């Protein structure tokens, strides 16, 4: 896994490479989330990220409808901001990317 991808191992042992769209920390739920898209698929997914030993972590299922509603709103904002700004990296800004949550490295690409 690099900073923008993750590999999920399914129950049948098949590995699925996913692109990470963004991560989010919720003060309300006191959890960290990762929103990702399996390569070759249109549908997005999300999971709770739980940090474990030595910088590694595990994903857990999102548990409540309230959390899913929050995540859906974040995804809608994410796409709305990226469309309005014209940023190909979907950070929503790219005027120097002053948003610390932006992972596009200042849109130098």
DRENMIVO-436716 format. One line per 4 residues: for each residue y negated, x, z of N, C-alpha, C. Coordinates in steps of 0.02 Angstrom, whole numbers. Each point is the difference from the previous one (the first is absolute). Last residue first. Layout:
<sites>
Y/X/Z/Y/X/Z/Y/X/Z | ... $
</sites>
This chain:
<sites>
-907/74/-516/50/0/-53/-28/-30/-63 | -107/14/218/-11/59/-42/47/2/-59 | -51/-160/198/5/-18/-70/-16/59/-46 | 26/-3/247/-67/2/-30/-1/-14/-74 $
204/-12/130/-27/68/-1/-67/5/-36 | 141/-199/60/-5/22/-70/-31/69/-6 | 53/-162/191/44/57/-11/-6/28/-70 | -147/-154/201/15/11/-71/42/63/-8 $
-97/-79/208/67/-26/-15/20/12/-72 | -219/55/85/51/47/25/71/-23/-14 | -229/-49/-140/46/-36/43/56/48/22 | -169/58/-159/-21/10/70/46/-36/49 $
-9/68/-260/53/-25/45/-17/14/73 | -122/40/-214/10/52/49/52/-20/52 | -44/-162/-142/-66/31/-4/0/54/52 | 187/-149/-36/-6/56/-46/-72/21/-13 $
134/-218/99/-65/31/3/-13/51/-54 | 208/-130/51/-54/-47/9/-69/32/0 | 235/81/-39/-28/12/67/-58/-46/14 | 156/35/-202/1/-60/43/-25/13/70 $
12/141/-208/41/17/57/3/-56/51 | -135/-1/-200/70/-1/-21/47/17/57 | -248/-121/1/35/61/20/73/-5/-20 | -186/-165/-20/24/34/-59/38/64/16 $
-109/-179/143/-28/67/-5/20/36/-63 | 82/-222/56/-73/-1/-4/-29/69/-12 | 233/-25/35/-19/-30/-64/-75/2/-9 | 94/73/204/16/48/-53/-20/-28/-68 $
-28/-138/193/-45/58/1/14/48/-56 | 143/-185/25/-67/-24/-15/-48/59/-4 | 221/39/73/-4/-10/-72/-69/-24/-22 | 34/31/231/15/63/-33/-7/-8/-76 $
-12/-192/137/-61/40/4/8/65/-38 | 191/-133/20/-49/-34/-43/-66/39/-1 | 165/76/146/19/15/-69/-49/-34/-48 | -27/-46/229/-16/70/-15/16/18/-72 $
65/-213/77/-73/4/-6/-22/72/-16 | 226/-34/46/-17/-32/-64/-75/3/-12 | 81/73/208/15/48/-52/-17/-29/-69 | -24/-141/188/-49/55/3/11/49/-57 $
157/-171/23/-64/-27/-22/-54/53/0 | 211/56/89/3/-7/-73/-65/-27/-28 | 22/9/234/-6/68/-28/0/-3/-76 | 38/-201/111/-69/22/13/-12/70/-28 $
218/-91/1/-41/-28/-54/-73/21/7 | 190/160/105/-30/-66/9/-40/-22/-61 | 130/214/19/35/-51/38/-30/-70/0 | 43/238/-155/-57/-38/26/30/-63/30 $
153/222/-16/-20/-62/-33/-62/-30/34 | 42/266/4/30/-60/31/-28/-61/-37 | 28/291/-31/-30/-64/-19/38/-56/34 | -45/272/72/47/-50/-24/-39/-63/-18 $
-55/287/26/-5/-68/24/52/-44/-30 | -99/276/59/40/-44/-41/-4/-70/30 | -101/197/99/-37/-25/-57/40/-45/-47 | 94/96/206/-21/52/-46/-33/-27/-64 $
123/-188/137/-6/71/15/-27/40/-58 | -58/-250/-20/52/26/44/-13/74/13 | -141/-240/-86/7/73/1/53/20/50 | -30/-229/-145/6/23/69/12/75/-2 $
-91/-217/-167/17/71/4/0/20/74 | 36/-241/-146/-31/31/58/25/72/1 | -20/-141/-232/42/13/58/-42/29/55 | -3/-131/-268/-34/32/57/51/9/56 $
-27/-52/-292/33/-11/64/-39/37/54 | -22/-104/-277/-17/47/53/42/-16/61 | 45/-50/-276/-10/-25/67/-13/56/50 | 56/33/-233/-68/-25/8/-16/-20/71 $
173/200/-103/-3/-70/23/-73/-20/8 | 74/223/-58/32/-44/-49/-1/-73/20 | -22/168/197/-14/17/-70/39/-45/-46 | -79/-79/245/56/35/-32/-16/12/-74 $
-185/-23/193/27/-35/-58/58/40/-28 | -157/-34/251/29/40/-53/29/-44/-55 | -140/32/255/6/-48/-55/22/40/-61 | 4/33/284/-2/32/-65/13/-54/-52 $
-91/15/277/35/-31/-55/-5/44/-62 | -25/0/292/-18/31/-63/43/-31/-54 | -86/-103/252/52/26/-43/-30/33/-61 | -93/-153/183/15/68/25/59/30/-37 $
-124/-214/-34/72/2/13/23/66/29 | -233/-33/-41/23/-65/24/74/1/19 | -106/184/-107/-14/-1/71/26/-65/31 | 87/126/-226/-27/-62/27/-10/7/75 $
22/169/-230/12/-7/72/-34/-64/23 | 97/97/-251/-49/-37/39/21/-2/73 | 41/112/-276/24/-9/69/-56/-33/40 | 68/3/-281/-44/20/55/36/-10/66 $
110/9/-215/-66/-21/-21/-52/18/53 | 246/110/-72/-39/-25/56/-69/-19/-25 | 241/9/-135/-67/27/3/-37/-33/58 | 277/44/-38/-56/-47/5/-66/39/1 $
288/19/-57/-64/35/8/-56/-51/-3 | 269/-16/71/-54/-32/-37/-64/37/14 | 290/31/23/-67/21/18/-51/-32/-46 | 263/-68/92/-44/11/-57/-70/19/26 $
188/-67/140/-8/71/-12/-46/16/-59 | 52/-219/103/55/22/-43/-4/74/-18 | -169/-106/133/63/-6/36/60/24/-41 | -235/108/-63/23/-69/10/67/1/36 $
-214/173/-6/72/-1/-10/25/-69/19 | -250/102/-87/38/-43/44/73/6/-16 | -233/155/-34/66/-17/-27/37/-40/52 | -274/54/-68/52/1/50/65/-20/-35 $
-274/96/-57/63/-32/-17/45/0/61 | -217/104/-7/-12/-64/-34/64/-34/-23 | -20/218/118/-49/-43/33/-6/-68/-31 | 234/113/-33/-65/33/4/-49/-50/30 $
281/30/12/-59/-42/0/-62/44/0 $
</sites>
